Amino acid sequence: MRRWLLAAGAALALAFGSGTADAQTRTRVTIYTALENEQLAPFKQAIEAAVPGVEVVWVRDSTGVITARILAERENPRADMIMGLAASSLLLFEGMNLLEPYTPAGAEALKPAFRDTTPPVTWTGMDAFLGVICYNTVEGRRANTTAPTSWRDLTRPEFRGRLVMPHPASSGTGYLMVAMWLQMMGEEQGWRFMDALHENMAVYTHSGSAPCVQAARGERVAGISLDMRGARERTQGAPIEVIIPAEGTGWDMEAVSIVRGTRNLDAARRIADWAATRGANELYSRFYAVVAFPGVTNTPPNYPANAEERMFRNDFTWMAQNRERILAEWSRRYESKAAPRN
């Protein structure tokens, strides 16, 4: 009996020791991200299953905060990778030589819009997020408004104080909208449009989802917000229409990059390879209607029809190169209505 107990104890010690050793040999890869909180666990699980020996450590915040953090750390990078951040931010980093050149295996199969076509390749697209108008039909009737069909409709006097949109320095959704208006209308007319829009704006939130949530609750008549949040709120019963105006809408893509100087380059490359696979894109499609891999679709209920065809032809390089200038001018004009930061 004593021998059996000693043998069992030795086996348990070996098992626990092996598990500890295995945990110690795993490569911890720190990934900066703006993915939504509910996406972090399934993404971590999928990556660690597909890339043996890797442990994902997330550092998560909004697009603007993550972008600012990477810029602040550029002399001493803390991240190994970036995943789920706006491509316009990654192009900014590319121009500053902060990204490691790498073309993931199989990236040539992705839709052209989701591929970095300027060598050396430093980013690979994952999915797209679009700007929409969430219009509350009940509150709209009370305010004697009609559903907007163009962006300029939002400057009508009946919307005074009844609109909300994301702050472009905090939210990728906010910045893609501002950049789209400036490209679509030209800078002079674009700023003039935003001056008029500002008169109707109640507040600029620090979240891309919050404007649609506020409209869905009836706190505002309309909110400029994320496409997927609009579809979700309507599916959950909110009395909203999810509108893409006739001119089309702004969009950005979430993408993946490797940070230059990472000590975990091999592991980061294997994760980047996974990010370009069909299986990874099927995971993205659980959260986004438009993804990089052709033929992978999972359009949610109440999502705007033909949304992918109505995406404005963004110049992402222009968005990146002009980001600092645009945000400074936007803040000079409109910061007075920014929501307090938590």
Secondary structure by P-SEA (a helix, b strand, c coil): caaaaaaaaaaaaaaaaaaaaaaaabbbbbbbbcccccaaaaaaaaaaaacccbbbbbbcccaaaaaaaaaaacccccccccccccaaaaaaaaaaccccccccccccccccccccccccccccccbbbbbbbbccaaaaaaaccccccccccccccccccccccccccccaaaaaaaaaaaaaccaaaaaaaaaaaaaaccbbbcccaaaaaaaaacccccccccaaaaaaaaaacccccccccccccccccccccccccccaaaaaaaaaaaaacaaaaaaaaaccccccccccccccccccccccccccccaaaaaaaaaaaaaaaaaacccccccccc
